[in-house]
Amino acid sequence: MFISSTASEGNQFLAILDPELHVKWYVVTNNGKGWDFKVNNNDKISYFRKPSQSWTPSGGGLWYIMDQSMHEVDTLSCVNGFEADYHDIQYTDSGGYILQAYGKEGIDIPQTEVLDTAITLVIQEFDENHNLIMQWKNSDHMNIMDYVDEFNLNSQYRKWTHGNSLEVDYDENIILSNRTMSEVIKFHRETGELIWRLGGPMNDFTFINDPLGGPNRQHDVRRLENGNIMIFDNGDGRPSPLTRITEYEINESQMTATLIWSYSHPNGYVGLNQGCAQRL
């Protein structure tokens, strides 16, 4: 088990535990290193260093890559003026990798009297030599006016996207989680066009057997080997907060999402943010 701890005071740790929960390896870190500490798809270990509390969640940091001897062998960053975000990194079968970032964009929303600053989500894919081969920006393919009823119009920024997981789907297109709008987005990897949205104000699916009607402020969306989609559903934005793990059978021709399994902690613990689930 790979663990990254964070704390406002005292030491933070990166640690690996063996199956008996004994400490196999650990380091003390107090410089923002360790976010999303995991074994990636290429069997190398990746983690993020978050150096500051800037306007982006990431603080404008870098990804560090380590080999199986825990030696740092590479650092990864975004390009075109965008700063990498810490929520997820995915290596591809071709040896490249996919990162996400945020940008600012001026957008005129009629409901306000000023030119608004919107936070946009950017996905960048690189080849094994760190060359950019794909860039996707949500504002190029999504209309902010479709989401305006969900905004806090008194906030400094119009935060309509908060990406917190990336997944390369079985058809090589991209699935990402947008926590802000409680939606899962699938887009075409080459054209960038949206294929579907699961949950949220622009939901394309009919939910079946789900009494809560889909995810709420979710994190960590994964396609399982059986073809279903599993979600760590934080649920902290519901009138009665409830965190659960959900598994949906997705029918992309009939556009149905059938809840076939879910789990909530018996003590009712609520994950206010972050969190993930892994199918063993």
Beta strands, then each sheet from edge to edge (+ up, - down):
strand 1: 2-4
strand 2: 12-17
strand 3: 23-29
strand 4: 33-39
strand 5: 45-49
strand 6: 62-66
strand 7: 72-76
strand 8: 83-84
strand 9: 90-91
strand 10: 97-107
strand 11: 116-126
strand 12: 132-137
strand 13: 158-159
strand 14: 163-168
strand 15: 174-178
strand 16: 183-187
strand 17: 194-198
strand 18: 206-208
strand 19: 219-223
strand 20: 229-233
strand 21: 244-251
strand 22: 256-263
sheet 1: 1+ 2- 3+
sheet 2: 4+ 5- 6+ 7-
sheet 3: 8+ 10- 9+
sheet 4: 8+ 10- 11+ 12-
sheet 5: 8+ 10- 11+ 13+
sheet 6: 14+ 15- 16+ 17-
sheet 7: 18+ 22+ 21- 20+ 19-
end
